Amino acid sequence: MAKWRKKPLVIDADPYAPGMEDGICNTPMAKLDKFGFPSTEKQSIPYINTLEGRHYITEGDYIITGIKGERYPIKRDIFFASYEKVEE
C-alpha cells in the first residue's frame, strides 16, 4: 500500500464565537423532565453549511476557512493535532 503525506497549506482558523455560524437550529433537548417525560425544552445548536452539507458546531470547535473559501468546523483536539501556527 502506498503512503501519502498531506501537502502543507495555510488556512485561516479561529475558535468559534457566536456570529460565525450560518444559522441556528432549535431542536428538542434529548432529556427527560423530573417526571420521566420527554423534555419540551429546546436547545439552540449553531451550524455551518459546508460542501458536504450542514455541520453542527459544538463548544471548543475551530472554524476553518479553506483555500477556496469553504468553511467548516473542526474539533479542537483534531485541529491542534493537524495544524501548527504560521508566523507571519
PDB file of N, CA, C and O in Angstrom:
ATOM      1  N   MET A   1       0.846  -1.171   0.000  1.00  0.00           N
ATOM      2  CA  MET A   1       0.000   0.000   0.000  1.00  0.00           C
ATOM      3  C   MET A   1       0.895   1.239   0.000  1.00  0.00           C
ATOM      4  O   MET A   1       1.849   1.313   0.775  1.00  0.00           O
ATOM      5  N   ALA A   2       0.600   2.201  -0.852  1.00  0.00           N
ATOM      6  CA  ALA A   2       1.376   3.443  -0.936  1.00  0.00           C
ATOM      7  C   ALA A   2       1.010   4.369   0.220  1.00  0.00           C
ATOM      8  O   ALA A   2      -0.142   4.416   0.652  1.00  0.00           O
ATOM      9  N   LYS A   3       1.998   5.097   0.711  1.00  0.00           N
ATOM     10  CA  LYS A   3       1.770   6.066   1.787  1.00  0.00           C
ATOM     11  C   LYS A   3       1.797   7.471   1.194  1.00  0.00           C
ATOM     12  O   LYS A   3       2.557   7.750   0.266  1.00  0.00           O
ATOM     13  N   TRP A   4       0.958   8.353   1.741  1.00  0.00           N
ATOM     14  CA  TRP A   4       0.852   9.731   1.272  1.00  0.00           C
ATOM     15  C   TRP A   4       0.905  10.686   2.450  1.00  0.00           C
ATOM     16  O   TRP A   4       0.435  10.365   3.542  1.00  0.00           O
ATOM     17  N   ARG A   5       1.472  11.850   2.230  1.00  0.00           N
ATOM     18  CA  ARG A   5       1.518  12.906   3.246  1.00  0.00           C
ATOM     19  C   ARG A   5       0.719  14.089   2.727  1.00  0.00           C
ATOM     20  O   ARG A   5       0.821  14.448   1.554  1.00  0.00           O
ATOM     21  N   LYS A   6      -0.086  14.701   3.611  1.00  0.00           N
ATOM     22  CA  LYS A   6      -0.864  15.870   3.236  1.00  0.00           C
ATOM     23  C   LYS A   6       0.069  17.030   2.927  1.00  0.00           C
ATOM     24  O   LYS A   6       0.970  17.333   3.710  1.00  0.00           O
ATOM     25  N   LYS A   7      -0.145  17.682   1.783  1.00  0.00           N
ATOM     26  CA  LYS A   7       0.689  18.822   1.410  1.00  0.00           C
ATOM     27  C   LYS A   7       0.469  19.965   2.398  1.00  0.00           C
ATOM     28  O   LYS A   7      -0.657  20.211   2.829  1.00  0.00           O
ATOM     29  N   PRO A   8       1.533  20.652   2.749  1.00  0.00           N
ATOM     30  CA  PRO A   8       1.344  21.791   3.652  1.00  0.00           C
ATOM     31  C   PRO A   8       0.598  22.917   2.935  1.00  0.00           C
ATOM     32  O   PRO A   8       0.903  23.243   1.788  1.00  0.00           O
ATOM     33  N   LEU A   9      -0.366  23.497   3.611  1.00  0.00           N
ATOM     34  CA  LEU A   9      -1.067  24.655   3.087  1.00  0.00           C
ATOM     35  C   LEU A   9      -1.459  25.533   4.260  1.00  0.00           C
ATOM     36  O   LEU A   9      -1.567  25.064   5.393  1.00  0.00           O
ATOM     37  N   VAL A  10      -1.667  26.788   3.985  1.00  0.00           N
ATOM     38  CA  VAL A  10      -2.012  27.742   5.032  1.00  0.00           C
ATOM     39  C   VAL A  10      -3.512  27.998   4.977  1.00  0.00           C
ATOM     40  O   VAL A  10      -4.070  28.267   3.913  1.00  0.00           O
ATOM     41  N   ILE A  11      -4.154  27.912   6.131  1.00  0.00           N
ATOM     42  CA  ILE A  11      -5.593  28.154   6.239  1.00  0.00           C
ATOM     43  C   ILE A  11      -5.839  29.257   7.253  1.00  0.00           C
ATOM     44  O   ILE A  11      -4.954  29.582   8.046  1.00  0.00           O
ATOM     45  N   ASP A  12      -7.019  29.830   7.235  1.00  0.00           N
ATOM     46  CA  ASP A  12      -7.467  30.730   8.290  1.00  0.00           C
ATOM     47  C   ASP A  12      -8.308  29.911   9.255  1.00  0.00           C
ATOM     48  O   ASP A  12      -9.114  29.086   8.826  1.00  0.00           O
ATOM     49  N   ALA A  13      -8.131  30.129  10.550  1.00  0.00           N
ATOM     50  CA  ALA A  13      -8.930  29.412  11.548  1.00  0.00           C
ATOM     51  C   ALA A  13      -9.018  30.246  12.809  1.00  0.00           C
ATOM     52  O   ALA A  13      -8.057  30.908  13.200  1.00  0.00           O
ATOM     53  N   ASP A  14     -10.171  30.207  13.436  1.00  0.00           N
ATOM     54  CA  ASP A  14     -10.409  30.895  14.703  1.00  0.00           C
ATOM     55  C   ASP A  14     -11.308  30.027  15.563  1.00  0.00           C
ATOM     56  O   ASP A  14     -12.117  29.259  15.043  1.00  0.00           O
ATOM     57  N   PRO A  15     -11.171  30.144  16.893  1.00  0.00           N
ATOM     58  CA  PRO A  15     -12.120  29.442  17.752  1.00  0.00           C
ATOM     59  C   PRO A  15     -13.526  29.973  17.453  1.00  0.00           C
ATOM     60  O   PRO A  15     -13.704  31.161  17.182  1.00  0.00           O
ATOM     61  N   TYR A  16     -14.505  29.095  17.504  1.00  0.00           N
ATOM     62  CA  TYR A  16     -15.883  29.514  17.242  1.00  0.00           C
ATOM     63  C   TYR A  16     -16.315  30.563  18.252  1.00  0.00           C
ATOM     64  O   TYR A  16     -16.033  30.452  19.445  1.00  0.00           O
ATOM     65  N   ALA A  17     -17.003  31.580  17.757  1.00  0.00           N
ATOM     66  CA  ALA A  17     -17.643  32.591  18.584  1.00  0.00           C
ATOM     67  C   ALA A  17     -19.010  32.868  17.962  1.00  0.00           C
ATOM     68  O   ALA A  17     -19.151  32.803  16.741  1.00  0.00           O
ATOM     69  N   PRO A  18     -20.022  33.176  18.780  1.00  0.00           N
ATOM     70  CA  PRO A  18     -21.336  33.472  18.211  1.00  0.00           C
ATOM     71  C   PRO A  18     -21.227  34.530  17.110  1.00  0.00           C
ATOM     72  O   PRO A  18     -20.520  35.529  17.244  1.00  0.00           O
ATOM     73  N   GLY A  19     -21.945  34.276  16.029  1.00  0.00           N
ATOM     74  CA  GLY A  19     -21.915  35.162  14.874  1.00  0.00           C
ATOM     75  C   GLY A  19     -21.148  34.568  13.705  1.00  0.00           C
ATOM     76  O   GLY A  19     -21.274  35.043  12.576  1.00  0.00           O
ATOM     77  N   MET A  20     -20.353  33.532  13.962  1.00  0.00           N
ATOM     78  CA  MET A  20     -19.584  32.884  12.891  1.00  0.00           C
ATOM     79  C   MET A  20     -20.405  31.819  12.166  1.00  0.00           C
ATOM     80  O   MET A  20     -20.013  31.359  11.093  1.00  0.00           O
ATOM     81  N   GLU A  21     -21.530  31.429  12.740  1.00  0.00           N
ATOM     82  CA  GLU A  21     -22.339  30.357  12.165  1.00  0.00           C
ATOM     83  C   GLU A  21     -23.164  30.874  10.988  1.00  0.00           C
ATOM     84  O   GLU A  21     -23.325  32.080  10.802  1.00  0.00           O
ATOM     85  N   ASP A  22     -23.682  29.930  10.196  1.00  0.00           N
ATOM     86  CA  ASP A  22     -24.591  30.269   9.099  1.00  0.00           C
ATOM     87  C   ASP A  22     -26.039  30.288   9.585  1.00  0.00           C
ATOM     88  O   ASP A  22     -26.905  30.879   8.940  1.00  0.00           O
ATOM     89  N   GLY A  23     -26.298  29.652  10.706  1.00  0.00           N
ATOM     90  CA  GLY A  23     -27.652  29.607  11.254  1.00  0.00           C
ATOM     91  C   GLY A  23     -27.671  28.876  12.572  1.00  0.00           C
ATOM     92  O   GLY A  23     -26.655  28.345  13.019  1.00  0.00           O
ATOM     93  N   ILE A  24     -28.844  28.853  13.196  1.00  0.00           N
ATOM     94  CA  ILE A  24     -29.043  28.183  14.478  1.00  0.00           C
ATOM     95  C   ILE A  24     -30.257  27.272  14.320  1.00  0.00           C
ATOM     96  O   ILE A  24     -31.310  27.699  13.844  1.00  0.00           O
ATOM     97  N   CYS A  25     -30.099  26.024  14.721  1.00  0.00           N
ATOM     98  CA  CYS A  25     -31.182  25.048  14.656  1.00  0.00           C
ATOM     99  C   CYS A  25     -31.733  24.877  16.073  1.00  0.00           C
ATOM    100  O   CYS A  25     -30.977  24.585  17.000  1.00  0.00           O
ATOM    101  N   ASN A  26     -33.031  25.055  16.242  1.00  0.00           N
ATOM    102  CA  ASN A  26     -33.669  24.860  17.545  1.00  0.00           C
ATOM    103  C   ASN A  26     -34.308  23.490  17.562  1.00  0.00           C
ATOM    104  O   ASN A  26     -35.290  23.246  16.860  1.00  0.00           O
ATOM    105  N   THR A  27     -33.753  22.591  18.366  1.00  0.00           N
ATOM    106  CA  THR A  27     -34.244  21.218  18.415  1.00  0.00           C
ATOM    107  C   THR A  27     -34.604  20.841  19.852  1.00  0.00           C
ATOM    108  O   THR A  27     -34.059  21.408  20.798  1.00  0.00           O
ATOM    109  N   PRO A  28     -35.523  19.882  20.014  1.00  0.00           N
ATOM    110  CA  PRO A  28     -35.844  19.427  21.367  1.00  0.00           C
ATOM    111  C   PRO A  28     -34.612  18.842  22.040  1.00  0.00           C
ATOM    112  O   PRO A  28     -33.797  18.175  21.402  1.00  0.00           O
ATOM    113  N   MET A  29     -34.487  19.097  23.327  1.00  0.00           N
ATOM    114  CA  MET A  29     -33.357  18.545  24.076  1.00  0.00           C
ATOM    115  C   MET A  29     -33.591  17.057  24.302  1.00  0.00           C
ATOM    116  O   MET A  29     -34.723  16.625  24.520  1.00  0.00           O
ATOM    117  N   ALA A  30     -32.543  16.297  24.252  1.00  0.00           N
ATOM    118  CA  ALA A  30     -32.630  14.844  24.446  1.00  0.00           C
ATOM    119  C   ALA A  30     -32.492  14.522  25.926  1.00  0.00           C
ATOM    120  O   ALA A  30     -31.489  13.953  26.357  1.00  0.00           O
ATOM    121  N   LYS A  31     -33.518  14.895  26.709  1.00  0.00           N
ATOM    122  CA  LYS A  31     -33.505  14.559  28.134  1.00  0.00           C
ATOM    123  C   LYS A  31     -34.935  14.457  28.634  1.00  0.00           C
ATOM    124  O   LYS A  31     -35.875  14.890  27.968  1.00  0.00           O
ATOM    125  N   LEU A  32     -35.083  13.879  29.814  1.00  0.00           N
ATOM    126  CA  LEU A  32     -36.400  13.704  30.412  1.00  0.00           C
ATOM    127  C   LEU A  32     -36.600  14.723  31.523  1.00  0.00           C
ATOM    128  O   LEU A  32     -35.643  15.141  32.174  1.00  0.00           O
ATOM    129  N   ASP A  33     -37.868  15.126  31.737  1.00  0.00           N
ATOM    130  CA  ASP A  33     -38.149  16.046  32.838  1.00  0.00           C
ATOM    131  C   ASP A  33     -38.180  15.269  34.158  1.00  0.00           C
ATOM    132  O   ASP A  33     -37.903  14.070  34.179  1.00  0.00           O
ATOM    133  N   LYS A  34     -38.514  15.945  35.250  1.00  0.00           N
ATOM    134  CA  LYS A  34     -38.457  15.294  36.572  1.00  0.00           C
ATOM    135  C   LYS A  34     -39.491  14.182  36.736  1.00  0.00           C
ATOM    136  O   LYS A  34     -39.394  13.388  37.672  1.00  0.00           O
ATOM    137  N   PHE A  35     -40.483  14.110  35.840  1.00  0.00           N
ATOM    138  CA  PHE A  35     -41.494  13.061  35.895  1.00  0.00           C
ATOM    139  C   PHE A  35     -41.205  11.905  34.928  1.00  0.00           C
ATOM    140  O   PHE A  35     -41.977  10.949  34.857  1.00  0.00           O
ATOM    141  N   GLY A  36     -40.099  11.994  34.187  1.00  0.00           N
ATOM    142  CA  GLY A  36     -39.725  10.937  33.262  1.00  0.00           C
ATOM    143  C   GLY A  36     -40.289  11.090  31.863  1.00  0.00           C
ATOM    144  O   GLY A  36     -40.183  10.181  31.040  1.00  0.00           O
ATOM    145  N   PHE A  37     -40.894  12.251  31.591  1.00  0.00           N
ATOM    146  CA  PHE A  37     -41.428  12.511  30.254  1.00  0.00           C
ATOM    147  C   PHE A  37     -40.399  13.266  29.420  1.00  0.00           C
ATOM    148  O   PHE A  37     -39.559  13.977  29.972  1.00  0.00           O
ATOM    149  N   PRO A  38     -40.456  13.119  28.080  1.00  0.00           N
ATOM    150  CA  PRO A  38     -39.517  13.891  27.246  1.00  0.00           C
ATOM    151  C   PRO A  38     -39.633  15.383  27.516  1.00  0.00           C
ATOM    152  O   PRO A  38     -40.737  15.906  27.663  1.00  0.00           O
ATOM    153  N   SER A  39     -38.534  16.047  27.580  1.00  0.00           N
ATOM    154  CA  SER A  39     -38.493  17.477  27.867  1.00  0.00           C
ATOM    155  C   SER A  39     -39.087  18.264  26.702  1.00  0.00           C
ATOM    156  O   SER A  39     -38.917  17.899  25.538  1.00  0.00           O
ATOM    157  N   THR A  40     -39.783  19.345  27.033  1.00  0.00           N
ATOM    158  CA  THR A  40     -40.314  20.226  25.989  1.00  0.00           C
ATOM    159  C   THR A  40     -39.352  21.390  25.721  1.00  0.00           C
ATOM    160  O   THR A  40     -39.610  22.236  24.865  1.00  0.00           O
ATOM    161  N   GLU A  41     -38.247  21.417  26.462  1.00  0.00           N
ATOM    162  CA  GLU A  41     -37.252  22.473  26.243  1.00  0.00           C
ATOM    163  C   GLU A  41     -36.580  22.273  24.892  1.00  0.00           C
ATOM    164  O   GLU A  41     -36.458  21.151  24.400  1.00  0.00           O
ATOM    165  N   LYS A  42     -36.155  23.365  24.314  1.00  0.00           N
ATOM    166  CA  LYS A  42     -35.414  23.291  23.054  1.00  0.00           C
ATOM    167  C   LYS A  42     -34.008  23.818  23.292  1.00  0.00           C
ATOM    168  O   LYS A  42     -33.776  24.651  24.168  1.00  0.00           O
ATOM    169  N   GLN A  43     -33.089  23.321  22.501  1.00  0.00           N
ATOM    170  CA  GLN A  43     -31.722  23.809  22.563  1.00  0.00           C
ATOM    171  C   GLN A  43     -31.369  24.417  21.220  1.00  0.00           C
ATOM    172  O   GLN A  43     -31.822  23.950  20.175  1.00  0.00           O
ATOM    173  N   SER A  44     -30.564  25.454  21.257  1.00  0.00           N
ATOM    174  CA  SER A  44     -30.126  26.117  20.033  1.00  0.00           C
ATOM    175  C   SER A  44     -28.743  25.604  19.673  1.00  0.00           C
ATOM    176  O   SER A  44     -27.808  25.721  20.464  1.00  0.00           O
ATOM    177  N   ILE A  45     -28.610  25.034  18.477  1.00  0.00           N
ATOM    178  CA  ILE A  45     -27.340  24.467  18.033  1.00  0.00           C
ATOM    179  C   ILE A  45     -26.888  25.218  16.783  1.00  0.00           C
ATOM    180  O   ILE A  45     -27.569  25.180  15.758  1.00  0.00           O
ATOM    181  N   PRO A  46     -25.735  25.907  16.860  1.00  0.00           N
ATOM    182  CA  PRO A  46     -25.247  26.616  15.680  1.00  0.00           C
ATOM    183  C   PRO A  46     -24.705  25.644  14.641  1.00  0.00           C
ATOM    184  O   PRO A  46     -24.255  24.547  14.973  1.00  0.00           O
ATOM    185  N   TYR A  47     -24.754  26.063  13.370  1.00  0.00           N
ATOM    186  CA  TYR A  47     -24.240  25.212  12.304  1.00  0.00           C
ATOM    187  C   TYR A  47     -23.612  26.050  11.198  1.00  0.00           C
ATOM    188  O   TYR A  47     -23.827  27.258  11.099  1.00  0.00           O
ATOM    189  N   ILE A  48     -22.830  25.365  10.371  1.00  0.00           N
ATOM    190  CA  ILE A  48     -22.231  25.956   9.174  1.00  0.00           C
ATOM    191  C   ILE A  48     -22.623  25.069   7.993  1.00  0.00           C
ATOM    192  O   ILE A  48     -22.574  23.843   8.085  1.00  0.00           O
ATOM    193  N   ASN A  49     -23.010  25.695   6.893  1.00  0.00           N
ATOM    194  CA  ASN A  49     -23.286  24.957   5.658  1.00  0.00           C
ATOM    195  C   ASN A  49     -21.951  24.714   4.962  1.00  0.00           C
ATOM    196  O   ASN A  49     -21.278  25.658   4.548  1.00  0.00           O
ATOM    197  N   THR A  50     -21.575  23.449   4.837  1.00  0.00           N
ATOM    198  CA  THR A  50     -20.307  23.084   4.208  1.00  0.00           C
ATOM    199  C   THR A  50     -20.570  22.479   2.838  1.00  0.00           C
ATOM    200  O   THR A  50     -21.721  22.318   2.431  1.00  0.00           O
ATOM    201  N   LEU A  51     -19.502  22.148   2.134  1.00  0.00           N
ATOM    202  CA  LEU A  51     -19.644  21.496   0.836  1.00  0.00           C
ATOM    203  C   LEU A  51     -20.328  20.144   0.978  1.00  0.00           C
ATOM    204  O   LEU A  51     -20.943  19.665   0.024  1.00  0.00           O
ATOM    205  N   GLU A  52     -20.235  19.514   2.153  1.00  0.00           N
ATOM    206  CA  GLU A  52     -20.845  18.208   2.402  1.00  0.00           C
ATOM    207  C   GLU A  52     -22.226  18.321   3.037  1.00  0.00           C
ATOM    208  O   GLU A  52     -22.859  17.297   3.296  1.00  0.00           O
ATOM    209  N   GLY A  53     -22.707  19.524   3.295  1.00  0.00           N
ATOM    210  CA  GLY A  53     -23.994  19.716   3.953  1.00  0.00           C
ATOM    211  C   GLY A  53     -23.825  20.453   5.275  1.00  0.00           C
ATOM    212  O   GLY A  53     -22.768  21.020   5.552  1.00  0.00           O
ATOM    213  N   ARG A  54     -24.868  20.438   6.076  1.00  0.00           N
ATOM    214  CA  ARG A  54     -24.882  21.155   7.355  1.00  0.00           C
ATOM    215  C   ARG A  54     -24.029  20.423   8.381  1.00  0.00           C
ATOM    216  O   ARG A  54     -24.201  19.224   8.600  1.00  0.00           O
ATOM    217  N   HIS A  55     -23.106  21.154   9.012  1.00  0.00           N
ATOM    218  CA  HIS A  55     -22.300  20.613  10.103  1.00  0.00           C
ATOM    219  C   HIS A  55     -22.556  21.444  11.348  1.00  0.00           C
ATOM    220  O   HIS A  55     -22.467  22.671  11.323  1.00  0.00           O
ATOM    221  N   TYR A  56     -22.877  20.754  12.439  1.00  0.00           N
ATOM    222  CA  TYR A  56     -23.174  21.438  13.687  1.00  0.00           C
ATOM    223  C   TYR A  56     -21.890  21.775  14.426  1.00  0.00           C
ATOM    224  O   TYR A  56     -20.906  21.038  14.371  1.00  0.00           O
ATOM    225  N   ILE A  57     -21.923  22.911  15.121  1.00  0.00           N
ATOM    226  CA  ILE A  57     -20.768  23.412  15.860  1.00  0.00           C
ATOM    227  C   ILE A  57     -20.987  23.119  17.336  1.00  0.00           C
ATOM    228  O   ILE A  57     -22.073  23.352  17.868  1.00  0.00           O
ATOM    229  N   THR A  58     -19.948  22.605  17.999  1.00  0.00           N
ATOM    230  CA  THR A  58     -20.021  22.397  19.438  1.00  0.00           C
ATOM    231  C   THR A  58     -18.971  23.263  20.120  1.00  0.00           C
ATOM    232  O   THR A  58     -18.037  23.748  19.482  1.00  0.00           O
ATOM    233  N   GLU A  59     -19.136  23.446  21.409  1.00  0.00           N
ATOM    234  CA  GLU A  59     -18.224  24.285  22.180  1.00  0.00           C
ATOM    235  C   GLU A  59     -16.785  23.815  22.001  1.00  0.00           C
ATOM    236  O   GLU A  59     -16.500  22.620  22.087  1.00  0.00           O
ATOM    237  N   GLY A  60     -15.883  24.757  21.753  1.00  0.00           N
ATOM    238  CA  GLY A  60     -14.471  24.444  21.603  1.00  0.00           C
ATOM    239  C   GLY A  60     -14.036  24.205  20.168  1.00  0.00           C
ATOM    240  O   GLY A  60     -12.838  24.137  19.894  1.00  0.00           O
ATOM    241  N   ASP A  61     -14.989  24.074  19.237  1.00  0.00           N
ATOM    242  CA  ASP A  61     -14.631  23.862  17.831  1.00  0.00           C
ATOM    243  C   ASP A  61     -13.894  25.074  17.265  1.00  0.00           C
ATOM    244  O   ASP A  61     -14.084  26.202  17.722  1.00  0.00           O
ATOM    245  N   TYR A  62     -13.055  24.824  16.269  1.00  0.00           N
ATOM    246  CA  TYR A  62     -12.435  25.881  15.481  1.00  0.00           C
ATOM    247  C   TYR A  62     -13.177  25.943  14.156  1.00  0.00           C
ATOM    248  O   TYR A  62     -13.669  24.926  13.668  1.00  0.00           O
ATOM    249  N   ILE A  63     -13.258  27.126  13.577  1.00  0.00           N
ATOM    250  CA  ILE A  63     -13.863  27.302  12.266  1.00  0.00           C
ATOM    251  C   ILE A  63     -12.735  27.544  11.283  1.00  0.00           C
ATOM    252  O   ILE A  63     -11.997  28.524  11.391  1.00  0.00           O
ATOM    253  N   ILE A  64     -12.611  26.643  10.325  1.00  0.00           N
ATOM    254  CA  ILE A  64     -11.537  26.705   9.331  1.00  0.00           C
ATOM    255  C   ILE A  64     -12.098  27.268   8.033  1.00  0.00           C
ATOM    256  O   ILE A  64     -13.203  26.920   7.617  1.00  0.00           O
ATOM    257  N   THR A  65     -11.324  28.139   7.403  1.00  0.00           N
ATOM    258  CA  THR A  65     -11.636  28.613   6.062  1.00  0.00           C
ATOM    259  C   THR A  65     -10.577  28.040   5.138  1.00  0.00           C
ATOM    260  O   THR A  65      -9.391  28.338   5.279  1.00  0.00           O
ATOM    261  N   GLY A  66     -11.009  27.216   4.192  1.00  0.00           N
ATOM    262  CA  GLY A  66     -10.095  26.524   3.293  1.00  0.00           C
ATOM    263  C   GLY A  66      -9.589  27.402   2.165  1.00  0.00           C
ATOM    264  O   GLY A  66      -9.914  28.587   2.086  1.00  0.00           O
ATOM    265  N   ILE A  67      -8.795  26.810   1.298  1.00  0.00           N
ATOM    266  CA  ILE A  67      -8.126  27.566   0.241  1.00  0.00           C
ATOM    267  C   ILE A  67      -9.087  28.071  -0.825  1.00  0.00           C
ATOM    268  O   ILE A  67      -8.730  28.963  -1.595  1.00  0.00           O
ATOM    269  N   LYS A  68     -10.298  27.523  -0.891  1.00  0.00           N
ATOM    270  CA  LYS A  68     -11.296  28.006  -1.849  1.00  0.00           C
ATOM    271  C   LYS A  68     -12.396  28.806  -1.162  1.00  0.00           C
ATOM    272  O   LYS A  68     -13.439  29.071  -1.761  1.00  0.00           O
ATOM    273  N   GLY A  69     -12.167  29.191   0.095  1.00  0.00           N
ATOM    274  CA  GLY A  69     -13.154  29.976   0.832  1.00  0.00           C
ATOM    275  C   GLY A  69     -14.207  29.148   1.540  1.00  0.00           C
ATOM    276  O   GLY A  69     -15.089  29.702   2.197  1.00  0.00           O
ATOM    277  N   GLU A  70     -14.129  27.825   1.418  1.00  0.00           N
ATOM    278  CA  GLU A  70     -15.088  26.960   2.096  1.00  0.00           C
ATOM    279  C   GLU A  70     -14.817  26.982   3.597  1.00  0.00           C
ATOM    280  O   GLU A  70     -13.667  27.091   4.023  1.00  0.00           O
ATOM    281  N   ARG A  71     -15.880  26.878   4.396  1.00  0.00           N
ATOM    282  CA  ARG A  71     -15.729  26.904   5.852  1.00  0.00           C
ATOM    283  C   ARG A  71     -16.281  25.622   6.446  1.00  0.00           C
ATOM    284  O   ARG A  71     -17.236  25.040   5.933  1.00  0.00           O
ATOM    285  N   TYR A  72     -15.665  25.194   7.531  1.00  0.00           N
ATOM    286  CA  TYR A  72     -16.174  24.031   8.242  1.00  0.00           C
ATOM    287  C   TYR A  72     -15.625  24.006   9.657  1.00  0.00           C
ATOM    288  O   TYR A  72     -14.529  24.510   9.903  1.00  0.00           O
ATOM    289  N   PRO A  73     -16.388  23.411  10.613  1.00  0.00           N
ATOM    290  CA  PRO A  73     -15.908  23.301  11.983  1.00  0.00           C
ATOM    291  C   PRO A  73     -15.017  22.074  12.141  1.00  0.00           C
ATOM    292  O   PRO A  73     -15.168  21.079  11.432  1.00  0.00           O
ATOM    293  N   ILE A  74     -14.093  22.168  13.079  1.00  0.00           N
ATOM    294  CA  ILE A  74     -13.206  21.045  13.387  1.00  0.00           C
ATOM    295  C   ILE A  74     -13.004  21.010  14.901  1.00  0.00           C
ATOM    296  O   ILE A  74     -12.847  22.051  15.539  1.00  0.00           O
ATOM    297  N   LYS A  75     -13.010  19.831  15.455  1.00  0.00           N
ATOM    298  CA  LYS A  75     -12.825  19.672  16.906  1.00  0.00           C
ATOM    299  C   LYS A  75     -11.446  20.181  17.308  1.00  0.00           C
ATOM    300  O   LYS A  75     -10.470  20.020  16.575  1.00  0.00           O
ATOM    301  N   ARG A  76     -11.384  20.798  18.486  1.00  0.00           N
ATOM    302  CA  ARG A  76     -10.159  21.441  18.971  1.00  0.00           C
ATOM    303  C   ARG A  76      -8.967  20.488  18.989  1.00  0.00           C
ATOM    304  O   ARG A  76      -7.885  20.852  18.530  1.00  0.00           O
ATOM    305  N   ASP A  77      -9.146  19.272  19.512  1.00  0.00           N
ATOM    306  CA  ASP A  77      -8.021  18.340  19.612  1.00  0.00           C
ATOM    307  C   ASP A  77      -7.519  17.919  18.230  1.00  0.00           C
ATOM    308  O   ASP A  77      -6.314  17.779  18.024  1.00  0.00           O
ATOM    309  N   ILE A  78      -8.430  17.718  17.291  1.00  0.00           N
ATOM    310  CA  ILE A  78      -8.017  17.361  15.931  1.00  0.00           C
ATOM    311  C   ILE A  78      -7.330  18.548  15.257  1.00  0.00           C
ATOM    312  O   ILE A  78      -6.357  18.377  14.524  1.00  0.00           O
ATOM    313  N   PHE A  79      -7.848  19.754  15.514  1.00  0.00           N
ATOM    314  CA  PHE A  79      -7.235  20.949  14.945  1.00  0.00           C
ATOM    315  C   PHE A  79      -5.769  21.062  15.371  1.00  0.00           C
ATOM    316  O   PHE A  79      -4.893  21.248  14.527  1.00  0.00           O
ATOM    317  N   PHE A  80      -5.499  20.952  16.668  1.00  0.00           N
ATOM    318  CA  PHE A  80      -4.122  21.108  17.148  1.00  0.00           C
ATOM    319  C   PHE A  80      -3.225  19.931  16.785  1.00  0.00           C
ATOM    320  O   PHE A  80      -2.004  20.080  16.742  1.00  0.00           O
ATOM    321  N   ALA A  81      -3.811  18.757  16.522  1.00  0.00           N
ATOM    322  CA  ALA A  81      -3.021  17.620  16.074  1.00  0.00           C
ATOM    323  C   ALA A  81      -2.671  17.746  14.589  1.00  0.00           C
ATOM    324  O   ALA A  81      -1.696  17.154  14.126  1.00  0.00           O
ATOM    325  N   SER A  82      -3.466  18.517  13.848  1.00  0.00           N
ATOM    326  CA  SER A  82      -3.295  18.617  12.389  1.00  0.00           C
ATOM    327  C   SER A  82      -2.618  19.890  11.912  1.00  0.00           C
ATOM    328  O   SER A  82      -2.043  19.912  10.824  1.00  0.00           O
ATOM    329  N   TYR A  83      -2.676  20.956  12.714  1.00  0.00           N
ATOM    330  CA  TYR A  83      -2.190  22.257  12.259  1.00  0.00           C
ATOM    331  C   TYR A  83      -1.222  22.865  13.269  1.00  0.00           C
ATOM    332  O   TYR A  83      -1.319  22.620  14.472  1.00  0.00           O
ATOM    333  N   GLU A  84      -0.292  23.656  12.760  1.00  0.00           N
ATOM    334  CA  GLU A  84       0.578  24.441  13.623  1.00  0.00           C
ATOM    335  C   GLU A  84       0.519  25.884  13.164  1.00  0.00           C
ATOM    336  O   GLU A  84       0.308  26.162  11.984  1.00  0.00           O
ATOM    337  N   LYS A  85       0.709  26.810  14.111  1.00  0.00           N
ATOM    338  CA  LYS A  85       0.590  28.231  13.797  1.00  0.00           C
ATOM    339  C   LYS A  85       1.707  28.679  12.865  1.00  0.00           C
ATOM    340  O   LYS A  85       2.860  28.272  13.009  1.00  0.00           O
ATOM    341  N   VAL A  86       1.343  29.522  11.910  1.00  0.00           N
ATOM    342  CA  VAL A  86       2.293  30.076  10.950  1.00  0.00           C
ATOM    343  C   VAL A  86       2.700  31.467  11.423  1.00  0.00           C
ATOM    344  O   VAL A  86       1.849  32.321  11.671  1.00  0.00           O
ATOM    345  N   GLU A  87       3.986  31.684  11.545  1.00  0.00           N
ATOM    346  CA  GLU A  87       4.472  33.010  11.925  1.00  0.00           C
ATOM    347  C   GLU A  87       4.429  33.898  10.689  1.00  0.00           C
ATOM    348  O   GLU A  87       4.919  33.524   9.623  1.00  0.00           O
ATOM    349  N   GLU A  88       3.838  35.077  10.843  1.00  0.00           N
ATOM    350  CA  GLU A  88       3.714  35.984   9.686  1.00  0.00           C
ATOM    351  C   GLU A  88       4.846  36.980   9.648  1.00  0.00           C
ATOM    352  O   GLU A  88       4.902  37.817   8.746  1.00  0.00           O
TER     353      GLU A  88
END
